[in-house]
Amino acid sequence: MNNLLFRFDPDTKEAVEIVLIDFQIMREACPSMELAYCIYSSTTTKFREKHLHEMLQLYADEFRRHCDVVGVEYLPGFSYEALQRRFHRAKLMGAVLGIQFLPIVLKDALDAPDMEKFSQDKELSEMMISAMGTRPTEQYKERLYELIKELHNEGVI
């Protein structure tokens, strides 16, 4: 699962830096899939309509900056335009993965399941049922409806 780490300004208490960390399987893969998963599980349609291009541009800029810092070459053909194309191709899979974890993302912190109690061999569906409870919340249904409508309007589904 991806994690977002925040650094807050001690005076204003506002987030001044956010870093995406992926603690899952280590493998070489297209970053747009993980980016799509993170964006679709963590943001609303309204937010994406307003900020998606800005987020992708920031990702591309930071990717290049970090490659420069550590002295590695960019991915072959990497550009903001290429990231946009790859992100568009990754939208459906990213949204499907994001939807799977949406019940956990939307769960009130006090009602969230204790993930430490789930063993490695438990099925994801069992974890989702526990996280969601017996019925989907209105917030979940609204986010799901908006996401499906968004993907349809963009010609993804």
Contacts in CASP RR format, 6 or more apart in sequence:
PFRMAT RR
TARGET T0000
AUTHOR 0000-0000-0000
METHOD contacts of the structure
MODEL  1
MNNLLFRFDPDTKEAVEIVLIDFQIMREACPSMELAYCIYSSTTTKFREK
HLHEMLQLYADEFRRHCDVVGVEYLPGFSYEALQRRFHRAKLMGAVLGIQ
FLPIVLKDALDAPDMEKFSQDKELSEMMISAMGTRPTEQYKERLYELIKE
LHNEGVI
1 23 0 8 1.000
1 24 0 8 1.000
1 101 0 8 1.000
2 20 0 8 1.000
2 21 0 8 1.000
2 22 0 8 1.000
2 23 0 8 1.000
2 24 0 8 1.000
2 34 0 8 1.000
2 37 0 8 1.000
2 38 0 8 1.000
2 41 0 8 1.000
3 20 0 8 1.000
3 21 0 8 1.000
3 22 0 8 1.000
3 23 0 8 1.000
4 18 0 8 1.000
4 19 0 8 1.000
4 20 0 8 1.000
4 21 0 8 1.000
4 38 0 8 1.000
4 42 0 8 1.000
5 18 0 8 1.000
5 19 0 8 1.000
5 21 0 8 1.000
6 15 0 8 1.000
6 17 0 8 1.000
6 18 0 8 1.000
7 15 0 8 1.000
7 16 0 8 1.000
7 17 0 8 1.000
7 18 0 8 1.000
7 19 0 8 1.000
8 14 0 8 1.000
8 15 0 8 1.000
8 16 0 8 1.000
9 15 0 8 1.000
9 16 0 8 1.000
20 35 0 8 1.000
20 38 0 8 1.000
22 34 0 8 1.000
30 86 0 8 1.000
30 90 0 8 1.000
31 59 0 8 1.000
31 63 0 8 1.000
32 83 0 8 1.000
32 86 0 8 1.000
32 87 0 8 1.000
32 89 0 8 1.000
32 90 0 8 1.000
33 90 0 8 1.000
33 93 0 8 1.000
33 94 0 8 1.000
35 56 0 8 1.000
35 59 0 8 1.000
35 87 0 8 1.000
35 90 0 8 1.000
36 87 0 8 1.000
36 90 0 8 1.000
36 91 0 8 1.000
36 93 0 8 1.000
36 94 0 8 1.000
36 95 0 8 1.000
36 97 0 8 1.000
37 93 0 8 1.000
37 94 0 8 1.000
37 97 0 8 1.000
37 98 0 8 1.000
39 48 0 8 1.000
39 52 0 8 1.000
39 55 0 8 1.000
40 91 0 8 1.000
40 94 0 8 1.000
40 95 0 8 1.000
40 97 0 8 1.000
40 98 0 8 1.000
40 99 0 8 1.000
40 147 0 8 1.000
41 97 0 8 1.000
41 98 0 8 1.000
41 99 0 8 1.000
41 101 0 8 1.000
41 102 0 8 1.000
41 105 0 8 1.000
42 105 0 8 1.000
43 51 0 8 1.000
44 143 0 8 1.000
44 146 0 8 1.000
45 143 0 8 1.000
45 146 0 8 1.000
45 147 0 8 1.000
45 149 0 8 1.000
45 150 0 8 1.000
46 146 0 8 1.000
48 150 0 8 1.000
49 150 0 8 1.000
53 84 0 8 1.000
56 80 0 8 1.000
56 83 0 8 1.000
56 84 0 8 1.000
56 87 0 8 1.000
57 80 0 8 1.000
59 83 0 8 1.000
60 78 0 8 1.000
60 79 0 8 1.000
60 80 0 8 1.000
60 83 0 8 1.000
63 74 0 8 1.000
63 78 0 8 1.000
64 74 0 8 1.000
64 78 0 8 1.000
67 73 0 8 1.000
67 74 0 8 1.000
88 154 0 8 1.000
88 156 0 8 1.000
91 151 0 8 1.000
91 154 0 8 1.000
91 156 0 8 1.000
92 151 0 8 1.000
92 156 0 8 1.000
92 157 0 8 1.000
95 147 0 8 1.000
95 151 0 8 1.000
95 156 0 8 1.000
99 144 0 8 1.000
99 147 0 8 1.000
100 124 0 8 1.000
100 128 0 8 1.000
102 140 0 8 1.000
102 143 0 8 1.000
102 144 0 8 1.000
103 128 0 8 1.000
103 131 0 8 1.000
103 132 0 8 1.000
103 133 0 8 1.000
103 136 0 8 1.000
103 140 0 8 1.000
104 112 0 8 1.000
104 113 0 8 1.000
104 127 0 8 1.000
104 128 0 8 1.000
104 131 0 8 1.000
106 137 0 8 1.000
106 139 0 8 1.000
106 140 0 8 1.000
106 143 0 8 1.000
107 113 0 8 1.000
107 131 0 8 1.000
107 132 0 8 1.000
112 131 0 8 1.000
113 127 0 8 1.000
113 130 0 8 1.000
113 131 0 8 1.000
115 127 0 8 1.000
118 126 0 8 1.000
118 127 0 8 1.000
118 130 0 8 1.000
132 140 0 8 1.000
136 144 0 8 1.000
148 157 0 8 1.000
151 157 0 8 1.000
END
